[in-house]
């Protein structure tokens, strides 16, 4: 009994230390975003000056705008394309499905620097001016594989005759997909969309190579500001942490509320 208790206590201590290791940098960033001085090691007092400075910095606001714009558009396009592709592959021959899945895995396994250089050379060969369009196309390109990878396992759990049964009952092929197949794989679609948004929002390496003058995302801006002490980065990071946390809370609470409503009915 004593050994079991010691094992449980040591396990809890290990988990606590592991969580502390993961979350301490985040907590540290949030706390020092309210520091009244530029010091990143001594907390001198509570202040909102760095949030005010962030809101008054046009370059930072533009970076936030381009980051959100590209992430939202890339997520929407990649989710639609990835969903259609995954559904199409489910009805394809095994040889074609296996080949496409292996090709789909290449951008995921490929180092970002290789993908970035390849896209840079591709856009240069086509004489495409680097800017918002090239940045958006690059993000859509590397987000689609993650969406397909998230949806395919969910499709494998479905009855392969589900679409045929829906059409036998009077549905058109489009209705069978939108009203029968898509609701069944919605958890996979949502997971793929969240991963795509996170990958786009967080990307630095590929964005750095394919963007042009005047179009920077948050990652590029933080990289350029990291060479000098600027606590406004802490304020920006805190805002992002709060938004992501709220998004995760909503994403987990909404399904629970919907499920509770269904049970009450």
MIDOSE-1310 file (N, C-alpha, C; in nm, 2 decimals, decimal comma, always signed):
residues 265
xxxx	+0,08/-0,12/+0,00/+0,00/+0,00/+0,00/+0,09/+0,13/+0,00; +0,19/+0,12/+0,08/+0,28/+0,24/+0,09/+0,35/+0,27/-0,04; +0,39/+0,16/-0,11/+0,46/+0,17/-0,24/+0,36/+0,23/-0,34; +0,24/+0,18/-0,34/+0,14/+0,24/-0,43/+0,11/+0,39/-0,41
xxxx	+0,11/+0,43/-0,28/+0,09/+0,57/-0,25/+0,21/+0,65/-0,30; +0,33/+0,60/-0,27/+0,45/+0,67/-0,32/+0,45/+0,68/-0,47; +0,41/+0,57/-0,54/+0,40/+0,58/-0,69/+0,30/+0,68/-0,74; +0,19/+0,69/-0,67/+0,09/+0,79/-0,71/+0,13/+0,93/-0,68
xxxx	+0,20/+0,95/-0,57/+0,25/+1,08/-0,53/+0,36/+1,13/-0,63; +0,45/+1,03/-0,66/+0,56/+1,07/-0,75/+0,51/+1,09/-0,89; +0,40/+1,02/-0,93/+0,34/+1,04/-1,06/+0,28/+1,18/-1,07; +0,21/+1,22/-0,96/+0,15/+1,35/-0,96/+0,25/+1,46/-0,96
xxxx	+0,36/+1,44/-0,89/+0,47/+1,54/-0,89/+0,53/+1,55/-1,03; +0,55/+1,44/-1,09/+0,60/+1,44/-1,23/+0,51/+1,51/-1,33; +0,38/+1,49/-1,32/+0,29/+1,56/-1,41/+0,29/+1,71/-1,38; +0,29/+1,74/-1,25/+0,29/+1,89/-1,21/+0,42/+1,96/-1,27
xxxx	+0,53/+1,89/-1,25/+0,66/+1,95/-1,30/+0,65/+1,96/-1,46; +0,59/+1,86/-1,52/+0,58/+1,86/-1,67/+0,49/+1,98/-1,71; +0,38/+1,99/-1,65/+0,29/+2,10/-1,68/+0,35/+2,24/-1,65; +0,43/+2,25/-1,54/+0,50/+2,37/-1,51/+0,60/+2,40/-1,62
xxxx	+0,67/+2,30/-1,67/+0,77/+2,32/-1,77/+0,70/+2,38/-1,90; +0,58/+2,32/-1,93/+0,51/+2,36/-2,05/+0,45/+2,50/-2,04; +0,40/+2,53/-1,93/+0,31/+2,66/-1,91/+0,39/+2,77/-1,85; +0,50/+2,75/-1,78/+0,57/+2,86/-1,72/+0,61/+2,97/-1,82
xxxx	+0,66/+2,94/-1,93/+0,70/+3,05/-2,03/+0,58/+3,13/-2,07; +0,46/+3,06/-2,08/+0,34/+3,13/-2,12/+0,30/+3,23/-2,01; +0,30/+3,18/-1,88/+0,26/+3,26/-1,77/+0,36/+3,38/-1,75; +0,49/+3,35/-1,77/+0,59/+3,45/-1,76/+0,56/+3,56/-1,87
xxxx	+0,53/+3,52/-1,99/+0,50/+3,62/-2,09/+0,38/+3,71/-2,06; +0,28/+3,65/-2,01/+0,16/+3,72/-1,97/+0,18/+3,82/-1,86; +0,26/+3,77/-1,75/+0,29/+3,86/-1,64/+0,37/+3,98/-1,68; +0,47/+3,96/-1,76/+0,56/+4,07/-1,80/+0,50/+4,16/-1,91
xxxx	+0,39/+4,12/-1,97/+0,32/+4,21/-2,06/+0,26/+4,33/-1,99; +0,24/+4,31/-1,85/+0,19/+4,42/-1,77/+0,29/+4,49/-1,69; +0,42/+4,47/-1,72/+0,53/+4,53/-1,65/+0,54/+4,68/-1,69; +0,57/+4,77/-1,59/+0,57/+4,91/-1,62/+0,70/+4,96/-1,68
xxxx	+0,80/+4,87/-1,68/+0,93/+4,90/-1,74/+0,97/+4,81/-1,85; +1,08/+4,83/-1,92/+1,12/+4,74/-2,03/+1,19/+4,61/-1,98; +1,21/+4,61/-1,85/+1,28/+4,49/-1,80/+1,20/+4,36/-1,82; +1,27/+4,26/-1,86/+1,21/+4,13/-1,88/+1,25/+4,03/-1,77
xxxx	+1,31/+4,08/-1,66/+1,35/+4,00/-1,55/+1,30/+4,05/-1,42; +1,27/+4,18/-1,41/+1,23/+4,24/-1,28/+1,09/+4,30/-1,31; +0,99/+4,26/-1,23/+0,86/+4,32/-1,24/+0,85/+4,44/-1,15; +0,84/+4,56/-1,22/+0,85/+4,69/-1,15/+0,71/+4,74/-1,11
xxxx	+0,60/+4,69/-1,17/+0,47/+4,74/-1,13/+0,37/+4,72/-1,25; +0,24/+4,72/-1,22/+0,14/+4,70/-1,31/+0,12/+4,82/-1,41; +0,11/+4,79/-1,54/+0,09/+4,90/-1,63/+0,03/+4,84/-1,76; -0,04/+4,92/-1,84/-0,10/+4,88/-1,97/-0,03/+4,95/-2,08
xxxx	+0,09/+5,01/-2,05/+0,16/+5,09/-2,15/+0,20/+5,01/-2,28; +0,23/+4,89/-2,26/+0,28/+4,81/-2,37/+0,16/+4,77/-2,46; +0,04/+4,75/-2,40/-0,08/+4,73/-2,49/-0,12/+4,85/-2,56; -0,10/+4,97/-2,50/-0,13/+5,10/-2,57/-0,03/+5,12/-2,68
xxxx	+0,10/+5,09/-2,65/+0,20/+5,10/-2,76/+0,17/+5,00/-2,87; +0,13/+4,88/-2,84/+0,10/+4,79/-2,95/-0,02/+4,84/-3,04; -0,12/+4,89/-2,98/-0,24/+4,94/-3,05/-0,20/+5,07/-3,13; -0,10/+5,14/-3,09/-0,06/+5,26/-3,17/+0,05/+5,24/-3,27
xxxx	+0,09/+5,11/-3,28/+0,20/+5,07/-3,37/+0,13/+5,02/-3,50; +0,14/+5,10/-3,61/+0,08/+5,06/-3,73/+0,13/+4,93/-3,79; +0,26/+4,92/-3,78/+0,33/+4,80/-3,84/+0,28/+4,67/-3,77; +0,26/+4,68/-3,64/+0,21/+4,57/-3,56/+0,06/+4,54/-3,59
xxxx	-0,02/+4,64/-3,61/-0,16/+4,62/-3,64/-0,17/+4,56/-3,78; -0,09/+4,61/-3,87/-0,09/+4,55/-4,01/-0,05/+4,41/-4,01; +0,05/+4,37/-3,93/+0,09/+4,23/-3,92/-0,02/+4,15/-3,86; -0,09/+4,19/-3,76/-0,21/+4,12/-3,71/-0,31/+4,10/-3,82
xxxx	-0,34/+4,21/-3,89/-0,44/+4,21/-3,99/-0,41/+4,10/-4,10; -0,29/+4,11/-4,15/-0,25/+4,01/-4,26/-0,24/+3,87/-4,20; -0,20/+3,85/-4,08/-0,20/+3,72/-4,02/-0,34/+3,66/-4,01; -0,43/+3,73/-3,96/-0,57/+3,68/-3,94/-0,63/+3,66/-4,08
xxxx	-0,61/+3,76/-4,17/-0,67/+3,75/-4,31/-0,63/+3,63/-4,38; -0,50/+3,60/-4,38/-0,44/+3,49/-4,45/-0,48/+3,36/-4,38; -0,48/+3,36/-4,25/-0,52/+3,24/-4,18/-0,66/+3,20/-4,20; -0,75/+3,30/-4,20/-0,89/+3,27/-4,22/-0,92/+3,22/-4,36
xxxx	-0,87/+3,29/-4,46/-0,89/+3,25/-4,60/-0,82/+3,11/-4,63; -0,70/+3,10/-4,58/-0,63/+2,97/-4,61/-0,71/+2,85/-4,54; -0,76/+2,88/-4,42/-0,83/+2,77/-4,35/-0,96/+2,74/-4,42; -1,03/+2,84/-4,47/-1,16/+2,82/-4,54/-1,14/+2,74/-4,67
xxxx	-1,04/+2,78/-4,75/-1,01/+2,72/-4,88/-0,96/+2,58/-4,86; -0,86/+2,56/-4,77/-0,80/+2,43/-4,75/-0,90/+2,33/-4,69; -0,99/+2,38/-4,60/-1,09/+2,29/-4,55/-1,19/+2,24/-4,65; -1,24/+2,33/-4,74/-1,33/+2,29/-4,85/-1,26/+2,19/-4,94
xxxx	-1,14/+2,23/-4,99/-1,06/+2,15/-5,08/-1,03/+2,01/-5,02; -0,98/+2,02/-4,90/-0,94/+1,89/-4,83/-1,05/+1,80/-4,80; -1,17/+1,86/-4,77/-1,29/+1,77/-4,75/-1,34/+1,71/-4,88; -1,34/+1,78/-4,98/-1,38/+1,73/-5,11/-1,29/+1,62/-5,16
xxxx	-1,16/+1,65/-5,14/-1,06/+1,55/-5,18/-1,07/+1,42/-5,10; -1,08/+1,43/-4,97/-1,09/+1,32/-4,88/-1,22/+1,23/-4,92; -1,33/+1,30/-4,94/-1,45/+1,23/-4,98/-1,43/+1,16/-5,11; -1,37/+1,23/-5,21/-1,35/+1,17/-5,34/-1,25/+1,05/-5,33
xxxx	-1,15/+1,06/-5,25/-1,06/+0,95/-5,23/-1,12/+0,82/-5,17; -1,22/+0,85/-5,09/-1,29/+0,73/-5,02/-1,36/+0,64/-5,12; -1,40/+0,70/-5,24/-1,47/+0,62/-5,34/-1,38/+0,58/-5,45; -1,25/+0,61/-5,44/-1,16/+0,58/-5,55/-1,10/+0,44/-5,53
xxxx	-1,03/+0,39/-5,63/-0,96/+0,26/-5,62/-0,84/+0,27/-5,52; -0,81/+0,16/-5,47/-0,71/+0,15/-5,36/-0,58/+0,20/-5,41; -0,54/+0,17/-5,53/-0,41/+0,21/-5,58/-0,40/+0,36/-5,59; -0,51/+0,42/-5,65/-0,51/+0,57/-5,66/-0,51/+0,63/-5,52
xxxx	-0,59/+0,58/-5,43/-0,61/+0,63/-5,29/-0,47/+0,63/-5,22; -0,40/+0,51/-5,23/-0,27/+0,50/-5,16/-0,17/+0,59/-5,22; -0,17/+0,61/-5,35/-0,07/+0,70/-5,42/-0,10/+0,84/-5,37; -0,22/+0,89/-5,38/-0,25/+1,02/-5,34/-0,22/+1,05/-5,19
xxxx	-0,25/+0,95/-5,10/-0,22/+0,97/-4,96/-0,07/+0,98/-4,94; +0,01/+0,90/-5,01/+0,15/+0,91/-5,00/+0,21/+1,05/-5,05; +0,15/+1,09/-5,16/+0,19/+1,23/-5,21/+0,14/+1,33/-5,11; +0,03/+1,32/-5,05/-0,02/+1,41/-4,95/+0,07/+1,42/-4,83
xxxx	+0,13/+1,31/-4,79/+0,22/+1,31/-4,67/+0,35/+1,38/-4,70; +0,39/+1,40/-4,82/+0,52/+1,46/-4,85/+0,53/+1,60/-4,79; +0,44/+1,69/-4,82/+0,45/+1,83/-4,76/+0,46/+1,83/-4,61; +0,39/+1,73/-4,54/+0,39/+1,72/-4,40/+0,53/+1,68/-4,35
xxxx	+0,59/+1,58/-4,42/+0,72/+1,53/-4,37/+0,83/+1,61/-4,42; +0,81/+1,69/-4,53/+0,91/+1,77/-4,58/+0,95/+1,89/-4,49; +1,08/+1,92/-4,47/+1,12/+2,03/-4,38/+1,06/+2,16/-4,44; +1,02/+2,25/-4,35/+0,97/+2,38/-4,40/+1,06/+2,46/-4,48
xxxx	+1,19/+2,45/-4,46/+1,29/+2,53/-4,53/+1,30/+2,48/-4,68; +1,28/+2,35/-4,70/+1,28/+2,29/-4,83/+1,16/+2,34/-4,91; +1,04/+2,33/-4,84/+0,92/+2,38/-4,90/+0,93/+2,53/-4,93; +0,98/+2,60/-4,84/+0,99/+2,75/-4,87/+1,08/+2,78/-4,99
xxxx	+1,20/+2,71/-5,00/+1,29/+2,74/-5,11/+1,22/+2,69/-5,24; +1,15/+2,58/-5,24/+1,08/+2,53/-5,36/+0,97/+2,63/-5,40; +0,90/+2,69/-5,31/+0,79/+2,78/-5,35/+0,86/+2,91/-5,40; +0,97/+2,95/-5,34/+1,04/+3,07/-5,38/+1,08/+3,06/-5,52
xxxx	+1,14/+2,94/-5,56/+1,19/+2,92/-5,69/+1,07/+2,91/-5,79; +0,96/+2,85/-5,74/+0,85/+2,83/-5,83/+0,79/+2,97/-5,87; +0,77/+3,05/-5,77/+0,71/+3,19/-5,79/+0,81/+3,27/-5,88; +0,94/+3,25/-5,85/+1,04/+3,33/-5,93/+1,04/+3,28/-6,08
xxxx	+1,02/+3,15/-6,10/+1,02/+3,10/-6,24/+0,90/+3,15/-6,31; +0,79/+3,17/-6,24/+0,67/+3,22/-6,31/+0,66/+3,37/-6,31; +0,77/+3,43/-6,26/+0,78/+3,58/-6,25/+0,66/+3,64/-6,18; +0,61/+3,57/-6,07/+0,51/+3,63/-5,99/+0,56/+3,72/-5,88
xxxx	+0,51/+3,84/-5,87/+0,56/+3,93/-5,77/+0,52/+3,88/-5,63; +0,61/+3,88/-5,54/+0,59/+3,83/-5,41/+0,50/+3,93/-5,33; +0,41/+3,88/-5,26/+0,32/+3,97/-5,18/+0,21/+3,89/-5,11; +0,09/+3,95/-5,10/-0,02/+3,89/-5,03/-0,07/+3,76/-5,10
xxxx	-0,07/+3,77/-5,24/-0,12/+3,65/-5,31/-0,03/+3,53/-5,30; +0,10/+3,55/-5,31/+0,19/+3,44/-5,30/+0,19/+3,38/-5,15; +0,18/+3,47/-5,06/+0,17/+3,43/-4,92/+0,05/+3,35/-4,89; -0,07/+3,39/-4,95/-0,19/+3,32/-4,94/-0,19/+3,18/-5,01
xxxx	-0,13/+3,18/-5,13/-0,12/+3,05/-5,20/-0,03/+2,95/-5,13; +0,07/+3,00/-5,07/+0,17/+2,91/-5,00/+0,10/+2,85/-4,88; +0,02/+2,93/-4,81/-0,04/+2,89/-4,68/-0,15/+2,78/-4,72; -0,23/+2,81/-4,83/-0,33/+2,71/-4,87/-0,26/+2,58/-4,91
xxxx	-0,15/+2,59/-4,97/-0,08/+2,47/-5,02/-0,04/+2,38/-4,90; +0,02/+2,44/-4,80/+0,07/+2,35/-4,69/-0,04/+2,32/-4,59; -0,16/+2,38/-4,60/-0,26/+2,35/-4,50/-0,35/+2,24/-4,55; -0,37/+2,22/-4,68/-0,45/+2,12/-4,74/-0,41/+1,98/-4,69
xxxx	-0,29/+1,94/-4,69/-0,25/+1,80/-4,65/-0,29/+1,77/-4,50; -0,29/+1,87/-4,42/-0,33/+1,85/-4,28/-0,48/+1,83/-4,27; -0,56/+1,90/-4,35/-0,70/+1,88/-4,35/-0,74/+1,74/-4,40; -0,67/+1,70/-4,51/-0,70/+1,56/-4,56/-0,66/+1,46/-4,46
xxxx	-0,55/+1,47/-4,39/-0,50/+1,38/-4,29/-0,59/+1,37/-4,17; -0,66/+1,48/-4,14/-0,75/+1,48/-4,03/-0,88/+1,41/-4,06; -0,93/+1,43/-4,19/-1,06/+1,38/-4,23/-1,06/+1,23/-4,27; -0,95/+1,18/-4,33/-0,95/+1,05/-4,38/-0,98/+0,94/-4,27
xxxx	-0,92/+0,95/-4,15/-0,96/+0,84/-4,05/-1,10/+0,84/-4,02; -1,17/+0,96/-4,02/-1,31/+0,96/-3,99/-1,39/+0,90/-4,10; -1,35/+0,92/-4,22/-1,42/+0,86/-4,34/-1,41/+0,71/-4,33; -1,30/+0,66/-4,29/-1,28/+0,51/-4,29/-1,38/+0,44/-4,19
xxxx	-1,43/+0,52/-4,09/-1,52/+0,46/-4,00/-1,66/+0,45/-4,05; -1,69/+0,52/-4,16/-1,83/+0,53/-4,22/-1,86/+0,40/-4,30; -1,98/+0,37/-4,31/-2,03/+0,26/-4,39/-2,01/+0,30/-4,54; -1,93/+0,22/-4,62/-1,91/+0,26/-4,76/-2,03/+0,27/-4,84
xxxx	-2,14/+0,21/-4,80/-2,27/+0,21/-4,87/-2,36/+0,33/-4,83; -2,31/+0,42/-4,74/-2,39/+0,52/-4,68/-2,45/+0,62/-4,79; -2,36/+0,66/-4,88/-2,40/+0,75/-4,99/-2,50/+0,69/-5,08; -2,47/+0,56/-5,12/-2,56/+0,49/-5,21/-2,70/+0,47/-5,14
xxxx	-2,70/+0,45/-5,01/-2,83/+0,43/-4,94/-2,91/+0,57/-4,95; -2,84/+0,68/-4,93/-2,90/+0,81/-4,93/-2,96/+0,84/-5,07; -2,88/+0,80/-5,17/-2,93/+0,83/-5,31/-3,05/+0,74/-5,34; -3,05/+0,62/-5,29/-3,17/+0,53/-5,31/-3,29/+0,58/-5,25
xxxx	-3,28/+0,66/-5,14/-3,39/+0,72/-5,07/-3,43/+0,85/-5,13; -3,37/+0,89/-5,24/-3,41/+1,01/-5,31/-3,32/+1,13/-5,31; -3,20/+1,12/-5,24/-3,11/+1,23/-5,24/-3,03/+1,23/-5,37; -2,99/+1,36/-5,41/-2,90/+1,37/-5,52/-2,76/+1,35/-5,47
xxxx	-2,66/+1,33/-5,56/-2,52/+1,31/-5,51/-2,48/+1,42/-5,42; -2,51/+1,55/-5,46/-2,47/+1,66/-5,38/-2,54/+1,66/-5,24; -2,67/+1,63/-5,24/-2,74/+1,62/-5,11/-2,69/+1,51/-5,02; -2,65/+1,40/-5,08/-2,59/+1,28/-5,01/-2,47/+1,32/-4,94
xxxx	-2,39/+1,40/-5,01/-2,26/+1,45/-4,95/-2,28/+1,55/-4,84; -2,37/+1,65/-4,87/-2,38/+1,77/-4,77/-2,47/+1,73/-4,65; -2,57/+1,65/-4,67/-2,67/+1,62/-4,56/-2,64/+1,48/-4,49; -2,56/+1,40/-4,55/-2,54/+1,27/-4,49/-2,39/+1,25/-4,46
xxxx	-2,30/+1,26/-4,55/-2,16/+1,24/-4,53/-2,09/+1,34/-4,44; -2,11/+1,47/-4,48/-2,04/+1,58/-4,41/-2,08/+1,58/-4,26; -2,21/+1,57/-4,22/-2,24/+1,57/-4,08/-2,17/+1,46/-4,00; -2,15/+1,35/-4,07/-2,09/+1,23/-4,00/-1,94/+1,25/-3,98
xxxx	-1,87/+1,33/-4,07/-1,73/+1,35/-4,06/-1,70/+1,49/-4,00; -1,80/+1,56/-3,95/-1,78/+1,70/-3,90/-1,67/+1,71/-3,80; -1,66/+1,62/-3,70/-1,54/+1,63/-3,61/-1,41/+1,63/-3,67; -1,39/+1,55/-3,78/-1,26/+1,55/-3,85/-1,24/+1,68/-3,93
xxxx	-1,35/+1,73/-3,98/-1,34/+1,86/-4,06/-1,30/+1,97/-3,96; -1,36/+1,98/-3,84/-1,33/+2,08/-3,75/-1,19/+2,07/-3,70; -1,14/+1,94/-3,68/-1,00/+1,92/-3,63/-0,91/+1,97/-3,74; -0,94/+1,93/-3,87/-0,85/+1,98/-3,98/-0,85/+2,13/-3,99
xxxx	-0,97/+2,19/-3,97/-0,97/+2,34/-3,98/-0,89/+2,41/-3,87; -0,90/+2,35/-3,75/-0,83/+2,41/-3,64/-0,68/+2,39/-3,66; -0,64/+2,28/-3,71/-0,49/+2,26/-3,74/-0,45/+2,35/-3,85; -0,53/+2,36/-3,95/-0,49/+2,45/-4,06/-0,48/+2,59/-4,02
xxxx	-0,57/+2,64/-3,94/-0,56/+2,78/-3,88/-0,44/+2,80/-3,80; -0,41/+2,70/-3,71/-0,29/+2,71/-3,63/-0,16/+2,71/-3,71; -0,16/+2,62/-3,81/-0,04/+2,62/-3,89/-0,02/+2,75/-3,97; -0,12/+2,80/-4,02/-0,11/+2,93/-4,10/-0,08/+3,04/-4,00
xxxx	-0,14/+3,05/-3,89/-0,12/+3,16/-3,80/+0,02/+3,16/-3,74; +0,08/+3,04/-3,73/+0,21/+3,03/-3,66/+0,33/+3,03/-3,76; +0,30/+3,01/-3,89/+0,41/+2,99/-3,98/+0,50/+3,10/-3,99; +0,63/+3,07/-3,99/+0,74/+3,18/-4,01/+0,83/+3,15/-4,13
xxxx	+0,88/+3,03/-4,14/+0,98/+2,99/-4,24/+0,93/+3,01/-4,38; +0,82/+2,95/-4,41/+0,76/+2,96/-4,55/+0,72/+3,10/-4,58; +0,65/+3,16/-4,48/+0,60/+3,30/-4,50/+0,72/+3,40/-4,53; +0,83/+3,38/-4,46/+0,95/+3,47/-4,47/+1,00/+3,46/-4,62
xxxx	+0,99/+3,35/-4,68/+1,05/+3,33/-4,82/+0,95/+3,38/-4,93; +0,82/+3,37/-4,90/+0,73/+3,40/-5,01/+0,66/+3,53/-5,00; +0,68/+3,60/-4,89/+0,61/+3,73/-4,88/+0,69/+3,84/-4,94; +0,63/+3,96/-4,96/+0,70/+4,07/-5,02/+0,70/+4,19/-4,93
xxxx	+0,75/+4,30/-4,98/+0,76/+4,42/-4,90/+0,62/+4,47/-4,86; +0,61/+4,51/-4,73/+0,48/+4,57/-4,68/+0,38/+4,46/-4,64; +0,41/+4,33/-4,66/+0,32/+4,23/-4,62/+0,39/+4,13/-4,52; +0,37/+4,15/-4,40/+0,43/+4,07/-4,29/+0,33/+4,01/-4,20
xxxx	+0,35/+3,89/-4,16/+0,26/+3,83/-4,05/+0,33/+3,85/-3,92; +0,26/+3,80/-3,81/+0,31/+3,82/-3,68/+0,44/+3,76/-3,66; +0,46/+3,64/-3,71/+0,59/+3,56/-3,69/+0,71/+3,64/-3,75; +0,69/+3,69/-3,87/+0,80/+3,77/-3,93/+0,83/+3,90/-3,85
xxxx	+0,72/+3,96/-3,80/+0,74/+4,09/-3,73/+0,81/+4,06/-3,59; +0,77/+3,95/-3,53/+0,84/+3,92/-3,40/+0,98/+3,88/-3,42; +1,01/+3,82/-3,53/+1,15/+3,78/-3,56/+1,24/+3,91/-3,58; +1,18/+4,01/-3,65/+1,25/+4,13/-3,68/+1,27/+4,21/-3,55
xxxx	+1,17/+4,20/-3,45/+1,18/+4,27/-3,33/+1,26/+4,20/-3,22; +1,29/+4,08/-3,24/+1,36/+4,00/-3,14/+1,50/+4,04/-3,11; +1,56/+4,12/-3,21/+1,70/+4,16/-3,19/+1,71/+4,28/-3,09; +1,60/+4,34/-3,06/+1,60/+4,44/-2,96/+1,49/+4,42/-2,86
xxxx	+1,51/+4,47/-2,73/+1,41/+4,44/-2,63/+1,29/+4,53/-2,66; +1,17/+4,47/-2,68/+1,05/+4,54/-2,70/+0,93/+4,46/-2,63; +0,89/+4,51/-2,51/+0,79/+4,44/-2,44/+0,65/+4,44/-2,51; +0,64/+4,51/-2,61/+0,51/+4,51/-2,69/+0,49/+4,37/-2,75
xxxx	+0,60/+4,29/-2,77/+0,59/+4,15/-2,81/+0,51/+4,07/-2,71; +0,54/+4,10/-2,58/+0,47/+4,03/-2,47/+0,32/+4,06/-2,47; +0,29/+4,18/-2,50/+0,15/+4,22/-2,50/+0,08/+4,15/-2,62; +0,14/+4,15/-2,74/+0,09/+4,08/-2,85/+0,07/+3,94/-2,83
xxxx	+0,17/+3,87/-2,77/+0,16/+3,73/-2,74/+0,05/+3,70/-2,64; +0,03/+3,79/-2,54/-0,08/+3,77/-2,44/-0,21/+3,77/-2,51; -0,23/+3,87/-2,60/-0,36/+3,88/-2,68/-0,38/+3,75/-2,76; -0,28/+3,70/-2,82/-0,29/+3,58/-2,90/-0,33/+3,46/-2,81
xxxx	-0,26/+3,45/-2,69/-0,29/+3,34/-2,60/-0,43/+3,35/-2,55; -0,48/+3,47/-2,52/-0,62/+3,48/-2,47/-0,72/+3,44/-2,58; -0,69/+3,48/-2,71/-0,78/+3,45/-2,82/-0,78/+3,29/-2,84; -0,67/+3,23/-2,84/-0,66/+3,09/-2,86/-0,73/+3,01/-2,75
xxxx	-0,71/+3,06/-2,62/-0,77/+2,99/-2,51/-0,92/+3,00/-2,51; -0,97/+3,12/-2,55/-1,12/+3,14/-2,56/-1,17/+3,05/-2,68; -1,09/+3,04/-2,79/-1,14/+2,95/-2,90/-1,14/+2,81/-2,86; -1,04/+2,76/-2,78/-1,04/+2,62/-2,73/-1,16/+2,60/-2,64
xxxx	-1,18/+2,69/-2,55/-1,29/+2,68/-2,45/-1,43/+2,67/-2,53; -1,45/+2,76/-2,62/-1,57/+2,76/-2,70/-1,59/+2,63/-2,78; -1,48/+2,58/-2,84/-1,48/+2,46/-2,92/-1,51/+2,34/-2,84; -1,48/+2,34/-2,71/-1,51/+2,23/-2,62/-1,64/+2,24/-2,55
xxxx	-1,69/+2,36/-2,53/-1,81/+2,38/-2,45/-1,93/+2,36/-2,55; -1,92/+2,42/-2,67/-2,04/+2,42/-2,76/-2,09/+2,28/-2,79; -2,00/+2,18/-2,82/-2,05/+2,04/-2,84/-2,12/+1,98/-2,72; -2,07/+2,02/-2,60/-2,13/+1,97/-2,48/-2,27/+2,03/-2,46
xxxx	-2,28/+2,16/-2,49/-2,41/+2,22/-2,47/-2,51/+2,16/-2,57; -2,47/+2,14/-2,70/-2,56/+2,08/-2,80/-2,60/+1,94/-2,76; -2,50/+1,86/-2,71/-2,53/+1,73/-2,67/-2,63/+1,72/-2,55; -2,62/+1,82/-2,46/-2,71/+1,83/-2,34/-2,85/+1,87/-2,39
xxxx	-2,86/+1,96/-2,49/-2,99/+2,00/-2,54/-3,06/+1,88/-2,61; -2,98/+1,80/-2,68/-3,04/+1,68/-2,75/-3,10/+1,58/-2,65; -3,02/+1,56/-2,54/-3,07/+1,47/-2,43/-3,20/+1,52/-2,37; -3,20/+1,66/-2,34/-3,32/+1,72/-2,28/-3,45/+1,71/-2,37
x	-3,42/+1,71/-2,50/-3,54/+1,70/-2,59/-3,59/+1,55/-2,59
